[in-house]
């Protein structure tokens, strides 16, 4: 997930916003609005949050929660324009999550005019509070660098701060940079370390990268059984690359016993995920396995 630098520019989707988890605060247990949100009582959450804003127009946490309710269509009709307006208000009153979400909205033009300069400014507001996703996105922006040469030094700084704040995406990005030698000296051991960190946090693309390095003994001790297990976990998460790799392993008997049925299964799942590999077409004509006697 470095998607923008290592591949064609991929726009952040609305699902990126919808999946951003609300940040809990130390006072969450005493927060009636947030408590109602957690219980799934969204109408009560909206009513309580609006009461708080009426009482204090600078209540950033309440404004951000209202924005999220409009974003998700929870307790109210989904309205991205309203969501962005509430996120702007929350961001201007100091909420890091709101600054990140409004920055994404400005970057992608989600019911507001695209404005990269303002987007960066809001993302930097969130980053100043060590918001992991904002720091990771700032790193990607530094690599893209408005079409100029990537600013690797700035990107590395943002990615390392994002990693320290718990971003698996940043760990993965650092792994890619060390694997490819972009902006840093190529270092397979460092790459493997970063991929493992992201893999341990459940990021499927990092699981694939680390499994491949494990399988080949590159930057980490060779362990083909562990590599196959990790590929399977990534494949079960729906990662098409992992599914394709498993299909090859089962078709060719690499690290596992040849299993045509498994190979076909994983090839077909990869195809459904958009990865069509003609080199596996021979599996369609492979004989069905004989039933056990």
N, C-alpha and C positions, 0 to 999 in steps of 0.2 A: 502497500500500500504503500527506491526513490521513483515514484510513478511519473512525476512531471519531468524529471531530468533524463531518466534512463529510457523513457518511452515517450510517444507523442503525448502532448498535453491532454490530461484527463480532467474534465470539469468536475468540481465537487457537486454531487447530486443533492436533491432535497433529502434523500435518505441519510446523507452525512449529518445533516442537521438533526433529523428526527432521532438518530441513534445516539447523539451526544447526551450522555447521562447528566441529569441535574446534579450539581455539586452539593453534597450535604454539608451543613455547617454545624459547629459545636452546639448551637441552640436549636437544632432541628427538632429535638424531642419536645421543645416548648413552642414550636411554631405550628399553629393550628392550620395555616394554609398549606404548608409543606406536608404536614402529617396527613391531611385530607388527600393530597396528591398521592402520597405513598399508598394510602388505602384504596385508591381508585375512585374516590368520591370527588370527581373533578369539578362538579358544579359548586360544591362547598369550598373547594380549593380556590376557585375563581372568586367567589363571593368574599372569602376571608382576605385574599390578596388585595382585592379592590378596596376593602375596608381599610387595610393598612396603608394603601397609597393615598386614600382620601385623608387619612390622619397625618400622613407624612409623605409629601410628594417626592422626597428624596430616598424612599425605601427601595433601594436597588434590588434586593433579593426578591421582594414582592413583584416588582416590575418584570424581572427576569422570569419568574414563575408564570406570570400572565402571558408573557411572550411565548413560553413553551406550550401553554395550553392552546393558544391560537395556532402554533406550529403543528401540534399533534391533532388538532380538532378534538380535544378532550374537554367535554363539558360545554363546548361552544363550537360553532361551525368553523371549520379550518379556514384561516385567513392569513396568508403569508405577509400581506401588506401590514396588517395589524401586528403580526408577530415581530416583524422587523422594526416597527415603530416602538414597540415595547422593549425590544432588545437595545435599541439606540438609547432609550431613556435609562434603562438599567446600566448600560455601559457608561453613559455620561455621569452617572452617579456612583461609579466605581466598581461595578460587578465584573469580574474577569470573564466568567462564562458568557455573559451578555456581550462583552466586547468581542470575544471570539466569534460568537454566532453572528453578530452584526457585521463583523469583518468579513466573514464568509459570504454573507448576503451581498455586501458591496463588491466583493471580488467576482461573484458569479452573476450579479444583477438579478437577484431573486426578489421580484416585485419592487425593486428600487433600481435606480440607474447605476450601472457599473462605474466604479471609481477606484482604481487600483491604489492611488495615493492614499485616499481616505481608508481603504481597506487595510493597507499596511499600518496606518496610524492606529487603527482600532486593534489590530492583531498585536501590535507592539504594546498597547495598553494592557492587554491580557498577558502577554509575555513578560511584562515587568512584574507581574504577580506569579510568575513561574507556572503559567497555565500550559500544560503539556501539549495539548493539541495545537494551540496557537504557536508555540515555539517550533513544533515540527513543521507546521505550514510555513512559517517564516523561513525555515531552512530550505524548503522546496522553492519558495519564491526567490531566495538568494541564488539558488542553482539556475533557475530559469533566467533571472536577472534581466527581465525585459528584453530578451533576445540577444543580449550581449554575452561576452564570455562569463561563465559561471563564477560567482564569488565564493570560492570554496572555503576560504577562511571564515567568512561570516556563516556559511551554511554549517560548517563543522561546529562552530560555537553554539548555534541554535540547536543542532541535533543533540549535542552533548548535554545541554541544559534540559532539553525535552526528555532525554533518556533519564536524567537524574530525577525528573518529575514523574517518571513512570510510563513514558510513551514507548510502546512496542514498535510503533511505526518508525520512531527515531532510531531505535536499536537496529532495525532492519536497514534503514538508510545508511547508517554508519557501516554496517556489514557490506553493503554494496560498494561503498566508496573504497573500503580496504580491499575488497575482492578485486576490483577493477583498477585500483591505483589512481583513482580520480581525486586530485587535490591532496592526496597523501601518498606515502610510499606503499606500494602493493605489499600486503602482508596477510597471508592466508590464515595464520594463527589468530590475528586480530579479527579478521573477517568471521572466522568460525566462532570466536567468543561472542561477538555482537549478534550473530545469527542465533546462537544458543539462547542468549538473553531474551530475544524477541520470541523465539520458539517456546521457551518456558512460560511466556505470557500468553501463549495460545495463538500467535499470529501465523496463519497457515502458509503464506509465502516464505516466511523465515523457516518454518518447519521443513519446507521443501529444500531450501538452500542448505540448511544444516545437515539434512539427511543425505544429500548428494555428497557433501564433504565427508561425512562419516563413511559413506559407502566406498568412497575412493581413498580414504585415508589422507585427505588434503587438509592440512591445518589442524587436524584432530586425529586421534588414534582411529584406525579402521575398525568399524563394528557394523558389519552388514546386517546382522539380525536387528540391531537397534535402529539402523537406518530404515529398514523395511517397515518396522513398527511405526516409526515417525511419519513415513510417507503415508501409511494407512490412516493415521490420525488426521493428517492434512486432507487426504482424499475424502474421508468421512465428513469433513467440514465443507465439502463441495469444491475443493480446489482442483481445477481441471488439469493443471500441470502434474500434480501429485497422482491423479487418477491415470493420466497418460503414462507416467513413469512406472506405476505399478503394473499396468497392462504389459509394458515391455518386459519387466522383470519376470512376470508369470509366463509370458509367451516364450521367453528365451531361457528360463531357468537360471536366472542370475540372482544369487542370494536366497532363492526359494526353489522348491520343486516346480517343474513345469506343470502348469494348471491352466488348460485352455479355457475352461469355463470361467475362471477368475479373470483371465486376460480379457476375454470377451466382455465380461461384466464391467470392468474398469475402463476398457476402451469406449464402450457405449456411453458410460457416464461422462467421460471426457468429451465425447462428441456432443452430448446434450448441453455441456457447459461451454460449447463453442470451439473446442480444440479438436480439429479433424486431422488425423495423422495417417496419410495414405500408406505408410510403411506397415501399418497394422491391419490393412485390408485383407491380408491373407487369412486372418482369423475367421472371416466369414465363411470360408470354404474348409476350415479345419474340421476333421471328423469329431462328432460328439463323443465325450468320454464314455467308455464302456461301464455299465453298471457293475458295482462290486459283487463278487460271487458270495 
